[in-house]
Amino acid sequence: MAKKYKLKTHKATAKRFRVTGGGKVVRTKGGKSHLRRRTPKRTKHQFKKMLVLENSTDAKRVKRLAPYLKLYRQNPPG
């Protein structure tokens, strides 16, 4: 019986992206943390939305860097 190897997850990728139930890779917008005092309320409200990765090459790269992202979507192991 051949031994199966575990793949290491790229932690920065796992923190930045999520996978939806349909398998789409989504990301949050940058620039949310500080220096937002003069930003209009409408712009700040739009930071809450998750954006779908339209570029299939980027989505494929994210799935390669974080192979267990879909598997542990809700409840990551300890």
C-alpha positions in Angstrom: 0.0 0.0 0.0 1.5 3.3 -1.1 1.8 6.0 1.6 -0.3 9.2 0.9 1.4 12.4 1.8 -0.2 15.4 3.5 0.1 18.7 1.7 1.1 21.8 3.6 -1.4 24.7 3.6 -0.1 28.1 2.7 -1.5 29.9 5.8 -1.6 33.4 4.3 -3.8 32.1 1.5 -6.0 30.2 3.9 -6.7 33.4 5.9 -7.4 35.6 2.8 -9.8 33.3 0.8 -12.9 31.2 1.4 -14.6 28.6 -0.8 -18.4 28.8 -1.2 -20.7 25.8 -1.3 -20.7 25.8 -5.1 -16.9 25.8 -5.2 -16.3 29.4 -6.0 -13.3 31.1 -4.4 -14.1 34.4 -2.7 -12.0 37.1 -1.2 -12.5 40.2 1.0 -11.4 43.7 -0.1 -8.2 45.2 1.1 -7.9 48.5 2.9 -10.3 47.9 5.7 -8.1 48.1 8.8 -7.1 51.8 9.3 -7.0 55.3 7.8 -10.7 55.2 6.9 -11.8 58.3 8.8 -12.3 60.4 5.7 -13.7 57.5 3.6 -17.4 57.9 2.7 -19.9 55.7 4.5 -21.0 54.1 1.2 -17.4 53.0 0.4 -16.9 51.6 3.9 -20.1 49.7 3.6 -18.9 48.1 0.4 -15.9 46.7 2.2 -18.2 44.1 3.8 -18.9 42.3 0.5 -17.0 39.2 -0.6 -15.8 39.3 -4.2 -15.7 36.2 -6.4 -12.3 35.5 -8.0 -13.1 35.9 -11.7 -9.7 34.9 -13.0 -9.7 31.1 -13.2 -5.9 31.0 -13.1 -6.0 32.8 -9.7 -8.6 30.4 -8.3 -6.6 27.4 -9.4 -3.5 28.8 -7.7 -5.5 29.5 -4.5 -6.8 25.9 -4.5 -3.2 24.6 -5.0 -1.8 26.7 -2.1 -4.7 25.8 0.3 -5.8 22.3 -0.7 -8.1 21.7 2.3 -9.9 25.0 2.1 -13.1 23.5 0.9 -12.9 20.5 3.1 -12.7 22.5 6.4 -14.8 25.4 5.3 -16.8 25.7 8.5 -14.8 24.0 11.1 -11.0 23.9 10.7 -9.2 21.2 12.8 -7.6 22.4 16.1 
